[in-house]
Amino acid sequence: MLLPAAIVIFIFAYVPMSGLIMGFQDFKPYDGMFGSKYVGLKHFKFMFDYPDSKQVIWNTLIISGLKIVFGLLVPFVFAILLNEIRKLLFKRVVQTLVYLPHFISWVILGAILTDMLGSKGIVNQTMESLGLPSIFWLGDGDWFRFTVVVSDIWQNFGFNTIVFLAALAGVNPSLYEAAEVDGATRWKQTLHITVPAMIPIAVVVGTLSLGNILNGGFDQIFNLYNSLVYDKGDIIDTFVYRTAILNGQYSFGTAVGLFKSIIGLGMIVFSYRMAYKYAGYRIF
C-alpha cells in the first residue's frame, strides 16, 4: 500500500534534487547541468553580498516568527473557549466555519483582501464613516506585515484548533468531575486540567513549525505585495522569484533554495530534539 506513495515521493522529491548542482554552476539551459561552468560558492557569496539580501532575510524571519507565535497562540486560546461550549450542534457549526478558510487558495483570498483593504474598499469606507482615518493597508510596510500575519492566522487557525481539540478529547472526564466535587470553578478546571493537557501538543506543534522559519508564505505575499512594501514585505521566496527566476538566473535561485533547505533541516533537527526533550514526542 505504501509503494505508490513511495514511488511518487521518489520521483517528485528526490530525483529533482540532482538539480542542486546548478547552485554551484553558471547554469545555461543550452549547455545543461553537465555542460555549464562550475563556479563553486560564487552564488552563495553573491547572495550575502547583494544589497537587499540582509533586509529580505530579516523580513522573512519577522513575518515567519510572528506567524508561528500567533499561529500557535490563537488556536490554543480558541480551542479552550470552544471546549467550554456545551451545545454540541453550535460547537460543530463554529468549528466547521473557522476551518473552511483553510481550503481557499491565496489567489482568491488575495483578490478579496486587495478589494476589501483598498483605499475605496469596505474596510476604509467603514472606518471613515466612523470618523477614523483610512489606512493604507497594502501600501504601508508596517501595516502590510500586520495584514499578512492576521490574514494568515485567519486562514489557518481553524486547522490548528482541531489539533488542540483532538488533544482535549483524550482528557479523562473524571478529572473535571473530581475537580468540581473539590469546589474548583470552571476557570480553575481550565487552568489546572485543560491547559496542562494541551501543553505537550502545543510544544510539538510549536517546535516542529520552526522548520518553516524561512518560509514566509510565497503564495500569500506574492498575491498581496507591491513595490511600495518591498522594504518591509519582501521575503526570500518573492525576492528570488523577482530578481532571479524572472531574469533567468537559475543558479542563483537554486543557491538560495539550497541555503533555505539547509537552515530548515537544521531547525527541524533542533525542534525535533526539543519536542522529544520537553514533550516526549518522537517518531522513532
N, C-alpha and C positions, 0 to 999 in steps of 0.2 A: 504493500500500500504506500510505502514511503518512496519507492523507486521513482515514480513520475515526478514527484516534487523535488527529489534529489537531482534528477536529470535537468529539470528546469533551472534550478539554482546554479548548477554547474555551468550550464550554457550561458546564462544571462548575468551571473555574478562572478564567476571565476575565470572563464575564458576571456572576457574583456579586460581582465587585469594585465594581460600581456601588453596592452596599450600604455601601461605606465612608463614604458621605455621612452615614450615621446617626451616626458618631462626632463629627460637628460639629453635631448637632441634638439637641433634646429629643424623641426619636422616640416617636410614639404610633401604635400599629398602626392605629387607626381613621382617623388623618389621613394615613398613608402617608408615604413618603420625600419627596414633593413638597409635602405639606401641613404637615409638622412644623416647629416653630420652630427657626430657625438660632441656635446659641449659641456658635459659634466654638470656642475651645480650652477651654471650660469643663470638659469631662470629662477632658481631659488634665491640667489643673491639679488637678482633684479626685483623679486617680489618684496624684499625688505628695504631695498634702496628706493623703490618707487615712492614719490612724494605723498601720495594718498594712502599708501598701504597701512600705515600705523593707525590712521583715523578710521579706516574701514574695519580693521580688526577690532579696534576699540568699540565701534558702533555695534559690531556683531556680538561682542561679549556683553555689552549693556542690554541690548534687546533680548538676547537669548537668556541672560541671567534673570531679567525681570519676568520673562515668560515662564521660566522654570519655578521661580519663587511663588508668584501669584497663581500660576497654573496648578500648583500643589495646595496652596492655602485656601483658595476659593472653593474648590470641590470638597476639601476637608471640612470646612465650616458648613457648606451646603448639605453635605451628606448627614452631618449631625442634626441639622434642622429638619431635613426630610425624614430622618429616622424617628423624630418625635411626633410625626403626624400619625394619627390613629385611624383616619378614614382611608382604607386601603385603595378605594377607587380613585380618590383625589390624589393620593400619593403616586399611583401608577401613571395618571394623566400628566402630572407635573414632571415626573421622571422621563416620560416619553417626549414631552415638549422641549425640555432642555437638552435632550440627546439628539434631536433632529438636525440642528445646525451642523453637526459633525459630518453629515453626508452631503453638505452643499459645498461645491468647489469654490476656490478663491476667485475664479474667473467671474462667477455670478456674484459672489459676495463683494468682490472689488467694485463691480459696476454699481451695485446697490449702495455701498458706502460712499463711493465717489459722488453719486447723485444726492444722497441724504446730507453729506457733510460739505457740499459745495457752498459757495458764497450765497447762492439763492436756494440752497437746499432747505428741507423741512426743519432741520435742527437749528440752523441760524435764524430762520424766519420765526421760529417759536421763541428763541432767546430774545430777538429784537422786540417781539410783541410783549414780552415780559419786562422790557426796559433794560435788558442786559446787552452788552456789546457782542457783536458777532466774532467768531473765532475762525482763523484760517487753519482749519484742522489739518489739511493735507498739504499746506504750503509753508507752515512754520515747523522747523526741525523738532523742537521740544514737544509741540502738540502732536506732531506726526508719530513720534515714539509712543506717546500716550495712547493714540488711536490704534496703533499697531498692537500694542500689548493688550488693551482692553478687548479689541475685536477678536484676537486670537483666543483669549480666555473665554469669551462668549461662545465661540465656536466649539471649543474642546472640553470645557469643564463638565459637560454632561457625561462624557465618556469616562472621565476620571471619577466622577461621582459614583458611577456604577461599580467601579473597582472598590471604593471605600464601603459602599453598601453591601457588597459581597462579603467584605471582612466582618461587618457588623452582623450579618446573617449567621455567622458562626458563634456569636456570643450566647452563652447559656442563659436562657430567660430566668432561671432560678437565682442568678446573681442579682437581677433587678428586684425580684420578689424578696430576697433576703435583705437587700438594702432598704426596701420600702418598709419592711417589718421593723428594721432598726431605726426608722424615722428619717431616713435620708430623703431630701427633696429631689425633684426632677433635676435640678441644677447639680446637686451633689452626685446623683447617679450618673449624670453625663460626665462630670469631671473625674470621677473615680472608677467608672466602668467603661463607658463608651469611648472616651478619649484614649485610655491605655490600650484598648483593644484595636484601635486604629493606628497607633504609633508604629508598630512593626511594618505594616504595609505602606505607610507614609514614608518611612525610611527607605524601603525598597524602591518605591516609585521615584522618590527624590534623588537617590544616589544613581540609579540607572539612567535617569534623564540627563545626568552630567555628560554622558557620551555625546549629546547633541548640543554641547555648549557653543560649537562653532557653526551650527545650523540655525541661522536666524529666521528661516522660513522664506525660501525663494519665491514660491507661488504668491504668498501674501504681499511681500514687499514689492515684487515686480508689478503686481496689479494695482498698487496704491501709490507708489512713489513717483516723483518727478524731479526735474533738475533743481528745483528750489530747495529740496531737502537732502541733497547728496551728502552734505556735510554732517548730518545727524542720522540719516536713514539708510545710507548706502551700506550694505553688508557684503561679505566676501563673495557670495554667490552672484549677486547682481553686479558687483564690480567686475568680476571675471567675465560675466556674460557680455557686459557693455564694452569693456576695454580689450578683451582677448578673443572671445568666440566670434563676435561680430566682425572683428578685424582679421580673422583667420590665424590668430596666434595660438594655435592648438597646443604647442609645447608649454607656453606659459600657463594656460588653463589647466593642463594636466599636472604641472608642478604644484599649483595652488590646491588642486583636488587631492593630490598625494599628501601635501602638508596637512590639510584638514583631516584626512583619514588617519594619519599617524597620531595627531593630537587626540582625535576621537577614540582611537584604540587605547591610548594611554589612559584617558579618562574613564573608559568602560572598565578596564582592568582595575583602576583605582576604586571606582564606585562599587564594583562587584565585591572587592575586598572589604569595603566599608559596610556594604549591606550584609555580608556574612558576619562581620565583627559585631555590629550593633543590632541587627535584626535576625540573625541566624538564618539568613536566606542563602541558599546555594543551589546550583543546578546539578552539579555532580557530587 
